[in-house]
Amino acid sequence: MLTNPNDPRVKRTRQLLMQAFMELLEQKKNVSSITIQEITAYATVNRSTFYAHFEDKFTFLESWMREKFLEKLEDELPNAALSDIGSLRTLILIVFDFLFCTRPYMSLADRQYETLFELVMQKELYDLLFAWLSEQAEPSVSRKTVETTARIASWGIFGAAMEWSRQPQQSSAEDTVKDVLVVVAAGLAPVTG
């Protein structure tokens, strides 16, 4: 792998690969049918360039999912950070919307990637919640308690959004988010006081 991800050439090449993948995804409508060869051909780079940036298709997809999710967070959540219960609600809505928008591109053949995407999103949720809770926590609350609370809340938000995205016609995102927010806020209360 290239050692300097801040090098403009590295950024440009990664962006070419990501853009090629997005365009192929729009055409094919599922992740598993897109090959590394197609991505590199579409991006007009050779396969060895792909492997200089990514170990394999899984690491590429992990990076793609993280980048897309973080872009959505930056676009819709002020400073891509939590500050109060309103921003927590916004975060939950973002997760629901993100999964709703990506679900059409996940065919039965793509189930092999679902766990990878789950881990990426849950990790980003955990990081956000942990940073916020660390700032908000009462002085008597241990770091371990903050970590555990952030972990449970991140999985709770993600799990609820994942389940909802499988059958969104059963209830509106807004109603489900309202219910999730009540439960998550109650779970955070012992840490934040």
Secondary structure, 3 states (H helix, E strand, C coil): CCCCCCCHHHHHHHHHHHHHHHHHHHHHCCCCCCCHHHHHHHHCCCHHHHHHHCCCHHHHHHHHHHHHHHHHHHHHCHHHCCCCHHHHHHHHHHHHHHHHHHHHHCCHHHHHHHHHHHHHHHHHHHHHHHHHHHHHCCCCCCHHHHHHHHHHHHHHHHHHHHHHHHCHHHCCHHHHHHHHHHHHHHHHHHHHC
